[in-house]
């Protein structure tokens, strides 16, 4: 059977079942900026397709998909209201988040998806919400100093918020900003794990920093640099067990995989694509590397025994119209 026939068979099998429910194997959902809609990724790594948009179509503006792939936090409509959408239940319903300000400039979710940090540039305010997705409630209101616009934010499951401003990364506490790492060049990404350890990608210096105990006695070191294949990193993320880290290089279209124990050398995989991020999907350390487009979407499957980069084609009926 040819590759085209395999994908056609997969699409025909999945399409009828998906029309009524979102049951069956799926890697998650992705926001398609071209159609302003959420689209499911049906299947498993190596055998998945990017399917048609979920209905009904909503006027979504800014979105953040939960790492657990169970909900999407978004701004919706002309008033940019912050809403939660349960992607496991159709039809989609936009449920307003109580107390959330309209039109946040940045939305960041914690690694487990239970906490969100919403940043508002006009007031330099960060609203923190816990209890997502079912019972979101405001747990903190934090402020950055005037003129301090963060290039990256990180949120922890305990409500800890980190902000990269200029050449420093700060813990944004209720009492003010506490510097935890200085002397940086341009921070592109912050990943904050449940064990109070942050991974920080400096895209200008081509370095990945690790900061332990971010709200206490800080310990910082440089994990890898340009000599290890780091080249203009756009994102960094930790594995589920916090034993490895993944670095997405914007300049070379490669993924660097690190052993955080330092026992083995870093390895590198080539995507042959323009990597835009590391967005966690369902499965054992599976990440989306690129945005939806006319070209196939690329995915990293970072299993401990063997890591590989795979592509996800667009739905065949939709692709035939492009």
KEKE-3310 file (N, C-alpha, C; in steps of 0.2 Angstrom, whole numbers, plus 5000, padded with zeros to 4 digits):
npx = (5004:5003:5010:5002:4989:4989:4987:4975:4967:4968:4962:4949:4945:4945:4938:4923:4920:4925:4916:4906:4912:4927:4934:4946:4962:4973:4984:4982:4978:4979:4981:4976:4981:4978:4964:4959:4955:4953:4962:4961:4974:4974:4977:4993:5010:5019:5009:4998:4986:4982:4968:4951:4944:4938:4921:4908:4915:4925:4928:4943:4957:4970:4979:4982:4987:4984:4997:4993:4983:4970:4962:4960:4966:4961:4959:4944:4933:4928:4930:4940:4939:4944:4944:4940:4941:4935:4942:4939:4926:4912:4898:4911:4912:4914:4920:4919:4933:4932:4935:4946:4956:4953:4960:4974:4992:5001:5000:5003:5006:5007:5018:5011:4998:4989:4990:4990:4997:4994:4999:4998:5002:5000:4997:5008:5005:5003:4992:4988:4981:4974:4968:4964:4957:4944:4940:4944:4953:4957:4973:4984:4990:5002:5016:5026:5041:5039:5040:5046:5045:5042:5052:5050:5040:5038:5029:5025:5018:5015:5011:5022:5030:5041:5050:5058:5067:5075:5092:5091:5083:5069:5061:5045:5038:5025:5030:5038:5051:5063:5079:5086:5094:5107:5116:5113:5109:5098:5083:5074:5065:5057:5057:5048:5049:5040:5049:5054:5064:5072:5073:5082:5083:5095:5094:5103:5116:5117:5115:5110:5103:5102:5093:5092:5080:5072:5065:5072:5087:5097:5104:5114:5119:5127:5121:5123:5131:5135:5145:5140:5130:5120:5110:5104:5092:5074:5066:5065:5063:5058:5059:5046:5050:5059:5073:5079:5082:5076:5080:5076:5082:5082:5089:5096:5087:5087:5086:5092:5096:5097:5105:5101:5108:5121:5128:5128:5133:5127:5114:5109:5096:5090:5078:5075:5067:5059:5060:5048:5045:5042:5030:5020:5013:5001:5006:5022:5033:5031:5032:5026:5034:5032:5021:5004:5002:5003:5012:5018:5016:5028:5034:5042:5046:5051:5056:5064:5072:5073:5074:5065:5061:5046:5033:5017:5004:4993:4975:4968:4958:4957:4970:4970:4963:4972)
npy = (4994:5011:5026:5037:5030:5024:5036:5040:5030:5031:5043:5041:5032:5038:5050:5049:5045:5055:5065:5066:5065:5067:5056:5042:5040:5054:5067:5080:5097:5111:5129:5137:5150:5155:5152:5155:5146:5131:5116:5098:5086:5071:5054:5045:5047:5047:5042:5051:5065:5082:5088:5094:5110:5112:5113:5124:5138:5149:5167:5168:5175:5176:5162:5148:5132:5119:5109:5097:5094:5095:5107:5124:5140:5156:5172:5179:5186:5203:5210:5204:5194:5183:5166:5149:5134:5118:5105:5092:5090:5092:5102:5115:5126:5143:5147:5160:5166:5170:5186:5189:5200:5209:5206:5201:5203:5193:5175:5162:5145:5134:5119:5108:5113:5117:5130:5148:5162:5178:5192:5210:5223:5237:5240:5234:5222:5206:5193:5179:5163:5149:5132:5128:5117:5117:5125:5139:5152:5168:5170:5178:5194:5202:5214:5222:5233:5249:5251:5239:5227:5210:5198:5185:5173:5163:5150:5142:5126:5129:5142:5151:5164:5168:5181:5187:5201:5213:5210:5201:5188:5187:5183:5185:5191:5194:5204:5211:5212:5199:5197:5182:5178:5185:5195:5191:5190:5189:5183:5170:5160:5152:5138:5131:5119:5108:5106:5117:5121:5130:5132:5141:5149:5158:5167:5175:5173:5160:5150:5138:5140:5134:5135:5132:5130:5142:5151:5152:5149:5152:5142:5142:5137:5134:5124:5120:5126:5136:5127:5115:5114:5123:5135:5150:5148:5145:5140:5130:5115:5103:5086:5074:5067:5075:5072:5075:5088:5098:5107:5119:5124:5139:5144:5134:5124:5112:5100:5099:5087:5085:5077:5079:5075:5074:5063:5058:5064:5078:5076:5077:5081:5083:5094:5100:5110:5126:5129:5133:5132:5123:5114:5105:5089:5076:5060:5052:5063:5071:5084:5098:5106:5115:5128:5126:5126:5127:5118:5101:5098:5098:5086:5082:5066:5062:5049:5040:5029:5031:5044:5054:5064:5068:5070:5078:5077:5088:5087:5077:5080:5094:5097:5095:5105:5116)
npz = (5000:4996:5003:5002:5001:5013:5022:5017:5020:5034:5037:5032:5041:5053:5052:5052:5065:5072:5070:5079:5091:5102:5104:5104:5097:5099:5097:5102:5101:5090:5088:5073:5065:5053:5050:5062:5071:5081:5079:5078:5081:5075:5079:5082:5086:5071:5064:5061:5058:5053:5057:5052:5057:5074:5078:5085:5076:5084:5088:5090:5098:5105:5111:5122:5124:5134:5142:5145:5136:5137:5138:5132:5135:5131:5122:5117:5105:5101:5112:5118:5129:5142:5141:5144:5136:5134:5126:5125:5124:5114:5107:5106:5120:5126:5141:5152:5162:5178:5185:5177:5168:5153:5137:5138:5136:5135:5138:5149:5153:5166:5168:5171:5168:5177:5182:5177:5170:5167:5157:5157:5147:5148:5161:5167:5174:5181:5182:5191:5190:5197:5198:5186:5173:5177:5188:5189:5198:5204:5211:5214:5211:5203:5200:5188:5188:5181:5164:5162:5151:5149:5140:5140:5150:5164:5172:5187:5195:5208:5208:5206:5198:5184:5176:5162:5159:5150:5153:5163:5174:5184:5199:5201:5214:5227:5234:5226:5213:5212:5208:5200:5190:5181:5169:5156:5138:5128:5132:5127:5131:5145:5155:5169:5181:5192:5202:5206:5198:5185:5167:5156:5141:5132:5118:5111:5116:5114:5124:5137:5152:5169:5183:5200:5214:5214:5221:5233:5240:5227:5215:5201:5184:5168:5156:5142:5127:5112:5108:5109:5100:5101:5094:5092:5101:5102:5111:5126:5135:5148:5151:5156:5168:5172:5169:5157:5145:5132:5118:5106:5091:5083:5072:5066:5064:5072:5085:5101:5113:5130:5144:5160:5171:5167:5163:5151:5134:5125:5112:5095:5084:5067:5060:5048:5046:5049:5065:5078:5091:5107:5110:5121:5118:5118:5126:5128:5132:5119:5107:5099:5085:5075:5067:5061:5043:5025:5023:5029:5047:5060:5072:5088:5095:5109:5116:5129:5125:5112:5101:5089:5075:5067:5054:5052:5041:5033:5034:5021:5012:5014:5011:4997:4992:4993)
capx = (5000:5007:5010:4995:4983:4988:4985:4968:4963:4968:4958:4942:4943:4944:4933:4916:4920:4927:4911:4902:4915:4934:4937:4951:4969:4974:4990:4980:4975:4983:4977:4977:4980:4975:4957:4957:4951:4957:4961:4964:4979:4972:4982:4998:5016:5021:5003:4993:4984:4980:4961:4947:4943:4932:4915:4908:4921:4924:4932:4949:4963:4977:4978:4988:4985:4986:5001:4989:4979:4963:4959:4963:4965:4961:4955:4939:4928:4930:4932:4946:4937:4948:4939:4942:4937:4936:4943:4936:4918:4909:4902:4915:4909:4919:4918:4923:4937:4930:4940:4952:4956:4952:4965:4981:4997:5005:4997:5008:5003:5012:5020:5005:4992:4985:4991:4991:5000:4992:5003:4995:5008:4998:4998:5013:5002:5002:4987:4989:4975:4975:4962:4962:4953:4937:4938:4949:4952:4963:4977:4989:4991:5009:5017:5033:5042:5037:5044:5049:5041:5046:5053:5048:5037:5037:5024:5025:5012:5013:5010:5028:5031:5047:5050:5064:5067:5082:5098:5090:5077:5067:5056:5040:5035:5020:5034:5042:5055:5069:5083:5088:5100:5109:5121:5110:5108:5091:5080:5068:5061:5058:5053:5049:5046:5037:5054:5057:5070:5070:5078:5082:5086:5097:5095:5109:5122:5117:5116:5104:5105:5098:5093:5088:5078:5071:5062:5076:5095:5098:5110:5114:5124:5126:5120:5126:5132:5136:5150:5136:5125:5114:5110:5098:5086:5068:5062:5068:5058:5061:5055:5041:5053:5065:5079:5082:5080:5076:5082:5074:5086:5078:5094:5098:5081:5088:5084:5097:5093:5102:5105:5102:5112:5127:5131:5130:5134:5121:5113:5106:5092:5089:5071:5075:5061:5059:5057:5045:5044:5042:5023:5019:5007:4999:5011:5028:5037:5030:5032:5025:5039:5031:5014:5000:5003:5002:5017:5017:5018:5033:5033:5047:5044:5057:5056:5070:5076:5075:5070:5064:5056:5041:5029:5010:5001:4986:4969:4969:4953:4959:4976:4968:4961:4977)
capy = (5000:5017:5031:5041:5026:5024:5042:5041:5025:5033:5049:5039:5028:5043:5056:5048:5044:5062:5070:5066:5065:5068:5050:5039:5042:5060:5070:5086:5102:5117:5135:5138:5157:5157:5151:5157:5140:5125:5110:5092:5082:5064:5048:5044:5049:5043:5040:5057:5070:5088:5087:5100:5114:5110:5118:5130:5142:5155:5172:5167:5180:5173:5155:5144:5125:5116:5104:5090:5094:5095:5113:5130:5146:5160:5178:5178:5191:5210:5213:5200:5191:5177:5161:5142:5129:5111:5102:5085:5090:5096:5108:5119:5132:5147:5149:5166:5166:5175:5190:5190:5206:5208:5207:5200:5203:5186:5170:5157:5140:5130:5113:5103:5116:5120:5138:5152:5169:5183:5198:5216:5228:5244:5241:5230:5218:5199:5190:5172:5159:5142:5128:5127:5121:5117:5130:5144:5157:5172:5168:5183:5200:5204:5220:5223:5240:5253:5250:5232:5222:5204:5195:5178:5172:5156:5149:5135:5124:5132:5149:5155:5167:5171:5185:5189:5208:5215:5205:5197:5185:5189:5180:5191:5190:5199:5210:5214:5208:5197:5194:5176:5177:5191:5195:5188:5194:5190:5177:5168:5155:5150:5133:5131:5113:5107:5105:5124:5122:5134:5131:5148:5150:5164:5166:5179:5170:5153:5146:5136:5141:5130:5139:5128:5133:5149:5156:5152:5150:5150:5139:5143:5135:5134:5117:5119:5132:5135:5122:5109:5114:5128:5141:5154:5144:5148:5136:5125:5112:5098:5080:5073:5065:5081:5069:5077:5094:5098:5114:5120:5130:5143:5146:5128:5119:5106:5099:5097:5083:5085:5073:5084:5072:5075:5057:5057:5070:5080:5073:5082:5079:5088:5094:5102:5115:5132:5127:5139:5131:5116:5114:5098:5086:5070:5055:5052:5068:5073:5091:5101:5110:5120:5130:5124:5129:5123:5112:5097:5101:5093:5084:5078:5061:5061:5044:5039:5024:5033:5050:5055:5069:5066:5075:5077:5080:5091:5083:5076:5084:5101:5098:5094:5112:5121)
capz = (5000:4995:5008:5001:5002:5020:5025:5015:5025:5041:5037:5032:5048:5059:5051:5054:5073:5075:5068:5085:5098:5101:5106:5099:5098:5097:5100:5105:5097:5089:5085:5066:5065:5046:5051:5069:5074:5084:5075:5082:5078:5076:5078:5086:5083:5065:5060:5063:5053:5056:5055:5051:5063:5078:5077:5081:5075:5088:5086:5095:5096:5108:5114:5125:5124:5140:5141:5146:5130:5139:5137:5129:5138:5125:5122:5112:5103:5100:5119:5121:5135:5143:5142:5144:5131:5136:5120:5125:5124:5108:5104:5111:5124:5129:5148:5155:5168:5183:5187:5172:5164:5146:5132:5141:5130:5136:5142:5150:5157:5170:5165:5172:5165:5182:5183:5171:5171:5161:5158:5154:5146:5149:5168:5170:5179:5180:5185:5192:5191:5198:5198:5179:5169:5179:5193:5189:5203:5205:5217:5215:5207:5203:5196:5186:5188:5175:5158:5162:5147:5149:5134:5142:5156:5166:5178:5191:5197:5214:5207:5205:5191:5183:5170:5159:5157:5148:5154:5170:5175:5190:5202:5203:5221:5229:5237:5221:5209:5215:5203:5201:5185:5178:5164:5150:5132:5125:5134:5122:5134:5152:5157:5176:5183:5198:5208:5207:5194:5179:5162:5153:5134:5130:5111:5108:5118:5112:5130:5141:5159:5174:5190:5205:5220:5211:5226:5239:5239:5220:5212:5193:5180:5161:5154:5136:5123:5105:5106:5110:5095:5103:5089:5092:5103:5103:5116:5130:5139:5152:5151:5161:5174:5173:5168:5151:5142:5125:5115:5099:5088:5077:5067:5062:5063:5075:5092:5106:5119:5136:5150:5165:5176:5165:5163:5144:5130:5122:5106:5091:5079:5063:5058:5041:5046:5053:5072:5081:5098:5109:5113:5123:5115:5122:5125:5132:5129:5112:5107:5092:5083:5070:5067:5055:5037:5019:5023:5035:5054:5063:5079:5091:5099:5113:5120:5132:5122:5105:5099:5082:5072:5063:5051:5052:5036:5034:5032:5014:5009:5015:5007:4990:4990:4993)
cpx = (5004:5006:5003:4989:4983:4985:4977:4964:4962:4962:4950:4940:4941:4939:4926:4915:4921:4921:4907:4905:4923:4937:4941:4957:4970:4980:4988:4977:4980:4979:4980:4976:4977:4967:4954:4953:4956:4956:4964:4969:4977:4977:4987:5005:5018:5015:4997:4992:4982:4973:4957:4946:4937:4927:4912:4914:4920:4929:4938:4954:4970:4975:4984:4984:4988:4991:4998:4984:4972:4959:4963:4961:4966:4957:4950:4935:4931:4933:4938:4945:4942:4943:4943:4938:4940:4936:4941:4929:4916:4901:4906:4911:4915:4916:4922:4927:4935:4936:4946:4951:4956:4959:4972:4986:5001:5001:5002:5005:5009:5013:5015:4999:4987:4985:4992:4993:4998:4995:4999:5000:5006:4998:5004:5011:5002:4997:4988:4983:4977:4968:4960:4962:4946:4935:4943:4947:4958:4967:4982:4988:4998:5010:5025:5034:5040:5042:5047:5044:5045:5046:5051:5045:5038:5033:5025:5019:5010:5012:5016:5028:5038:5046:5057:5063:5074:5087:5097:5083:5075:5061:5051:5036:5030:5024:5038:5047:5062:5073:5086:5094:5101:5114:5119:5110:5101:5088:5074:5063:5063:5054:5054:5045:5044:5042:5058:5064:5068:5076:5077:5086:5088:5099:5101:5115:5123:5118:5110:5107:5100:5099:5088:5086:5076:5068:5066:5083:5096:5104:5109:5120:5122:5126:5124:5126:5133:5141:5146:5130:5119:5115:5104:5092:5080:5064:5066:5062:5061:5056:5050:5044:5059:5072:5083:5079:5080:5076:5080:5078:5083:5083:5095:5092:5083:5086:5090:5094:5099:5100:5106:5107:5120:5131:5133:5130:5127:5121:5109:5102:5090:5081:5071:5069:5063:5056:5054:5044:5044:5035:5021:5013:5006:5004:5017:5033:5037:5029:5030:5030:5038:5023:5011:5002:5002:5007:5015:5020:5023:5033:5040:5044:5051:5057:5063:5075:5078:5070:5070:5060:5052:5036:5022:5007:4995:4981:4969:4964:4954:4965:4975:4966:4966:4981)
cpy = (5006:5022:5035:5037:5025:5030:5042:5036:5028:5039:5046:5035:5033:5048:5055:5048:5051:5067:5071:5067:5066:5061:5047:5042:5049:5063:5077:5091:5108:5123:5136:5146:5159:5157:5153:5152:5135:5119:5104:5089:5074:5059:5048:5046:5044:5041:5045:5061:5076:5088:5094:5103:5111:5115:5118:5134:5148:5160:5172:5172:5177:5167:5152:5137:5122:5110:5097:5089:5093:5101:5118:5136:5151:5167:5177:5184:5198:5213:5209:5197:5185:5172:5154:5138:5122:5107:5095:5085:5095:5097:5112:5125:5136:5149:5154:5164:5171:5179:5192:5196:5205:5210:5206:5200:5196:5182:5164:5152:5136:5123:5108:5106:5118:5127:5141:5159:5173:5190:5204:5221:5235:5245:5238:5225:5211:5196:5182:5169:5152:5138:5127:5119:5122:5122:5135:5150:5161:5171:5174:5188:5203:5210:5220:5231:5243:5252:5243:5227:5216:5201:5187:5178:5164:5155:5142:5133:5126:5139:5154:5157:5170:5175:5187:5196:5210:5209:5201:5193:5186:5184:5185:5189:5195:5205:5213:5209:5206:5194:5187:5174:5183:5190:5191:5193:5195:5183:5176:5164:5153:5144:5131:5124:5113:5107:5112:5125:5125:5132:5138:5148:5157:5164:5170:5176:5163:5148:5144:5136:5136:5134:5134:5132:5141:5154:5156:5153:5147:5147:5139:5140:5135:5127:5116:5126:5131:5129:5115:5109:5119:5134:5144:5150:5148:5146:5131:5122:5106:5092:5079:5071:5070:5078:5072:5084:5094:5106:5114:5126:5133:5144:5140:5123:5112:5106:5096:5093:5083:5080:5077:5081:5073:5069:5055:5063:5071:5077:5078:5079:5085:5088:5096:5107:5121:5131:5134:5138:5124:5116:5107:5096:5080:5065:5056:5057:5069:5080:5093:5106:5116:5122:5127:5129:5125:5117:5108:5100:5096:5092:5080:5073:5059:5055:5043:5035:5027:5039:5051:5061:5067:5071:5073:5081:5083:5086:5083:5080:5091:5102:5098:5101:5117:5121)
cpz = (5000:5001:5008:5002:5010:5024:5023:5019:5032:5042:5037:5038:5053:5058:5053:5062:5076:5074:5075:5091:5096:5104:5101:5100:5095:5101:5103:5100:5096:5086:5078:5065:5058:5047:5058:5072:5077:5080:5078:5078:5080:5075:5083:5082:5077:5061:5063:5057:5056:5053:5054:5057:5067:5077:5084:5081:5080:5086:5091:5093:5098:5111:5117:5127:5130:5138:5141:5140:5132:5139:5134:5133:5132:5127:5116:5111:5103:5107:5122:5128:5136:5145:5142:5140:5133:5129:5120:5125:5118:5109:5109:5114:5127:5135:5150:5161:5173:5185:5183:5168:5157:5142:5135:5135:5130:5140:5142:5154:5160:5166:5165:5170:5171:5184:5177:5174:5165:5162:5154:5153:5149:5157:5171:5175:5177:5185:5185:5194:5192:5197:5191:5177:5172:5184:5194:5194:5203:5211:5219:5209:5208:5199:5195:5187:5181:5170:5157:5158:5147:5142:5134:5149:5157:5172:5181:5193:5204:5214:5206:5198:5190:5176:5168:5156:5156:5149:5160:5169:5182:5193:5204:5209:5222:5232:5232:5217:5212:5209:5204:5196:5182:5173:5158:5144:5130:5127:5130:5126:5141:5153:5165:5178:5190:5204:5209:5203:5187:5174:5158:5146:5132:5122:5108:5110:5117:5118:5133:5148:5163:5180:5195:5211:5219:5216:5233:5238:5232:5219:5204:5190:5173:5159:5147:5132:5116:5103:5106:5104:5096:5098:5089:5095:5104:5108:5120:5134:5143:5151:5157:5168:5176:5173:5162:5150:5135:5123:5108:5096:5082:5071:5062:5061:5066:5083:5096:5112:5124:5141:5156:5171:5174:5163:5155:5140:5127:5115:5102:5085:5074:5060:5050:5040:5050:5060:5075:5088:5100:5113:5114:5120:5120:5121:5129:5129:5122:5112:5099:5091:5079:5070:5061:5049:5031:5019:5029:5042:5056:5070:5082:5096:5103:5118:5123:5128:5115:5103:5092:5081:5067:5060:5052:5046:5037:5031:5024:5010:5009:5010:5000:4988:4990:4987)
residu = (UNK:UNK:UNK:UNK:UNK:UNK:UNK:UNK:UNK:UNK:UNK:UNK:UNK:UNK:UNK:UNK:UNK:UNK:UNK:UNK:UNK:UNK:UNK:UNK:UNK:UNK:UNK:UNK:UNK:UNK:UNK:UNK:UNK:UNK:UNK:UNK:UNK:UNK:UNK:UNK:UNK:UNK:UNK:UNK:UNK:UNK:UNK:UNK:UNK:UNK:UNK:UNK:UNK:UNK:UNK:UNK:UNK:UNK:UNK:UNK:UNK:UNK:UNK:UNK:UNK:UNK:UNK:UNK:UNK:UNK:UNK:UNK:UNK:UNK:UNK:UNK:UNK:UNK:UNK:UNK:UNK:UNK:UNK:UNK:UNK:UNK:UNK:UNK:UNK:UNK:UNK:UNK:UNK:UNK:UNK:UNK:UNK:UNK:UNK:UNK:UNK:UNK:UNK:UNK:UNK:UNK:UNK:UNK:UNK:UNK:UNK:UNK:UNK:UNK:UNK:UNK:UNK:UNK:UNK:UNK:UNK:UNK:UNK:UNK:UNK:UNK:UNK:UNK:UNK:UNK:UNK:UNK:UNK:UNK:UNK:UNK:UNK:UNK:UNK:UNK:UNK:UNK:UNK:UNK:UNK:UNK:UNK:UNK:UNK:UNK:UNK:UNK:UNK:UNK:UNK:UNK:UNK:UNK:UNK:UNK:UNK:UNK:UNK:UNK:UNK:UNK:UNK:UNK:UNK:UNK:UNK:UNK:UNK:UNK:UNK:UNK:UNK:UNK:UNK:UNK:UNK:UNK:UNK:UNK:UNK:UNK:UNK:UNK:UNK:UNK:UNK:UNK:UNK:UNK:UNK:UNK:UNK:UNK:UNK:UNK:UNK:UNK:UNK:UNK:UNK:UNK:UNK:UNK:UNK:UNK:UNK:UNK:UNK:UNK:UNK:UNK:UNK:UNK:UNK:UNK:UNK:UNK:UNK:UNK:UNK:UNK:UNK:UNK:UNK:UNK:UNK:UNK:UNK:UNK:UNK:UNK:UNK:UNK:UNK:UNK:UNK:UNK:UNK:UNK:UNK:UNK:UNK:UNK:UNK:UNK:UNK:UNK:UNK:UNK:UNK:UNK:UNK:UNK:UNK:UNK:UNK:UNK:UNK:UNK:UNK:UNK:UNK:UNK:UNK:UNK:UNK:UNK:UNK:UNK:UNK:UNK:UNK:UNK:UNK:UNK:UNK:UNK:UNK:UNK:UNK:UNK:UNK:UNK:UNK:UNK:UNK:UNK:UNK:UNK:UNK:UNK:UNK:UNK:UNK:UNK:UNK:UNK:UNK:UNK:UNK:UNK:UNK:UNK:UNK:UNK:UNK:UNK:UNK:UNK:UNK:UNK:UNK:UNK:UNK:UNK:UNK:UNK)
# end
